[in-house]
Amino acid sequence: MTSPLIRYPDTTLVLPPVYCGSIRYYAAMAMYGAVTIDTQRRFNKRAKECHRCTIEGANGVQRLTVPLEKPTEWHSTRVCDVKVSSHGDWWHVHWGAIFSAYGRTPFFEYYADDLMPAFSGDIDSLVELDAAIDRFCRNALGINPREVTLDDATSTLPQMRDVEYYQIWASRYGFTPGLSVLDLIFNMGPEAPLVLKAMQP
């Protein structure tokens, strides 16, 4: 069954791999009938989205960063070759932060068991880590674009509008845009796709 969120069924969107990607990222993905995740691109140290995400908890906005193994030389390293470091048992820290931020949201218990395996510490490839979380997010949001090769891709990321939705910490901080899609999933559950639809230009 074709998703009602798709506006361009015959167009492919090129996306970078992301760690617990933003709501805007998935709102854009939902518009297209096909997607390719460009894991062959060179790793850009300044572009942190492949190993950093933003959530919001009791103490406000929090950025979670996955530590990476330092390659021989960054400038020629592709994203698919980047390895995750085990430094500081980061996966325990990140899962603890996610639980602290969203453990009392309406849908955390419903989704948590499906997401938790990605934070086992058993994944040493950054691309594989991002892909594991991406699969969870797509399933939770009902997004299922076709996967195609980069050679067949024809589109780039469109601009999305911010749309307010229920956030558990809004009474303390007001609405916070630009968070990880985990914020939307845990707060809105099955209604999350309606927010993605409203964000489309």
C-alpha positions in Angstrom: 0.0 0.0 0.0 1.4 3.4 -1.0 1.9 5.9 1.8 -0.5 8.9 1.7 2.6 11.0 2.6 4.3 10.4 -0.8 4.1 13.3 -3.1 6.8 12.3 -5.6 6.4 8.5 -6.2 8.7 8.4 -9.2 11.5 10.6 -7.7 14.4 9.5 -5.6 15.7 11.5 -2.6 19.4 11.4 -1.8 20.1 11.5 2.0 23.2 11.3 4.2 23.3 8.7 6.9 22.2 10.2 10.2 22.2 9.2 13.9 18.6 9.4 15.3 17.8 11.8 12.5 15.8 15.0 12.7 12.1 15.3 12.2 12.8 17.4 9.1 14.9 14.6 7.7 12.0 12.1 8.0 9.4 14.6 6.8 11.4 14.9 3.6 12.0 11.2 3.2 8.2 10.5 3.6 7.5 12.7 0.5 9.4 10.4 -2.0 8.8 7.0 -3.5 12.4 6.1 -3.4 15.5 7.0 -1.3 19.2 6.3 -1.4 21.4 6.8 1.7 24.7 8.0 0.4 27.2 6.1 2.6 30.0 6.5 0.0 30.4 10.2 0.6 33.5 11.6 2.2 33.2 12.0 6.0 32.9 15.6 6.9 34.1 16.4 10.4 32.0 19.6 10.4 28.8 17.8 9.5 27.9 16.1 12.8 24.5 14.6 11.9 25.9 11.2 11.1 27.0 10.7 14.7 25.2 13.4 16.7 21.5 14.0 17.6 19.5 16.5 19.7 16.9 15.5 22.3 15.1 17.4 25.0 14.8 16.3 28.6 14.2 17.7 32.1 17.3 19.9 31.8 16.5 21.2 28.3 18.1 20.5 25.0 20.8 17.8 25.1 23.2 16.8 22.3 24.3 13.1 22.1 27.5 12.4 20.2 28.7 8.9 19.3 32.5 8.8 19.7 34.4 7.7 16.6 37.7 5.8 16.0 40.2 8.2 14.5 41.2 7.0 11.0 44.6 7.4 9.4 43.5 10.5 7.6 40.0 12.1 7.8 40.0 13.9 4.4 40.0 10.7 2.4 37.7 8.6 4.7 34.3 7.7 3.5 31.4 7.5 5.9 31.0 3.8 5.3 34.6 3.3 6.6 34.1 5.1 9.9 34.2 3.0 13.0 32.4 3.6 16.3 34.6 3.9 19.4 33.7 2.0 22.6 35.1 4.8 24.7 33.1 5.5 27.8 30.4 2.9 27.1 28.6 5.7 25.2 25.6 3.5 24.3 24.7 3.2 28.0 25.0 7.0 28.4 22.9 7.6 25.3 20.2 5.1 26.2 20.1 6.5 29.7 19.6 10.0 28.3 16.9 8.9 26.0 15.1 7.0 28.8 15.5 10.0 31.1 14.1 12.4 28.5 11.3 10.2 27.2 10.5 7.5 29.7 7.3 9.3 30.8 6.1 10.1 27.3 2.8 8.5 26.1 4.5 6.1 23.7 7.9 5.3 25.1 7.0 1.9 26.5 5.3 0.9 23.3 8.4 1.6 21.1 11.4 1.2 23.5 12.0 -2.5 23.1 12.3 -2.2 19.3 14.9 0.6 19.6 16.9 -0.7 22.5 19.0 -3.3 20.5 20.7 -0.5 18.6 22.2 0.6 21.9 23.7 -2.7 22.8 27.3 -1.7 22.1 27.6 -4.5 19.6 27.7 -2.4 16.4 31.1 -1.1 15.5 30.3 0.5 12.1 28.8 4.0 12.1 26.8 3.3 9.0 25.4 0.1 10.5 24.5 1.9 13.7 22.7 4.7 11.8 20.9 2.1 9.6 19.7 0.1 12.6 18.1 3.3 14.2 16.8 4.4 10.8 15.0 1.1 10.3 13.3 1.6 13.7 12.3 5.2 12.8 10.9 4.2 9.4 8.8 1.4 10.9 7.5 3.6 13.7 6.5 6.3 11.2 5.1 4.0 8.5 7.7 5.2 5.9 8.8 2.6 3.4 10.4 4.1 0.3 12.1 1.9 -2.2 15.9 1.7 -1.8 17.8 2.5 -5.0 21.4 3.0 -6.0 23.0 6.4 -6.0 23.3 6.3 -9.8 19.5 6.4 -10.1 19.0 9.2 -7.6 17.7 12.6 -8.9 16.7 14.8 -6.0 18.2 16.6 -3.0 16.7 17.4 0.4 13.8 19.9 0.3 13.1 22.6 2.9 10.5 21.5 5.5 8.4 23.8 7.7 8.3 23.4 11.5 5.0 22.3 12.9 4.2 22.3 16.6 3.1 19.0 18.2 2.8 17.8 21.8 6.1 17.7 23.7 6.3 16.4 27.2 8.6 19.2 28.3 6.7 22.1 26.5 5.2 23.3 29.8 8.7 24.0 31.0 10.5 25.1 27.8 7.8 25.8 25.2 7.9 24.1 21.9 11.4 23.2 20.7 11.8 22.6 17.0 14.7 20.7 15.3 14.9 17.8 17.6 15.5 14.1 16.8 12.6 12.3 15.3 12.6 10.2 18.5 11.0 13.1 20.2 8.1 13.0 17.8 7.7 9.2 17.9 7.7 9.0 21.7 5.4 12.0 22.2 2.9 11.4 19.3 3.1 7.7 18.5 0.7 6.7 15.7 -0.2 10.4 15.0 3.5 11.2 14.2 2.9 10.8 10.4 0.2 13.6 10.6 2.9 15.9 11.8 5.3 14.9 9.0 2.5 15.6 6.5 1.9 19.0 7.9 5.6 19.8 7.6 5.7 19.2 3.8 6.0 22.4 1.7 
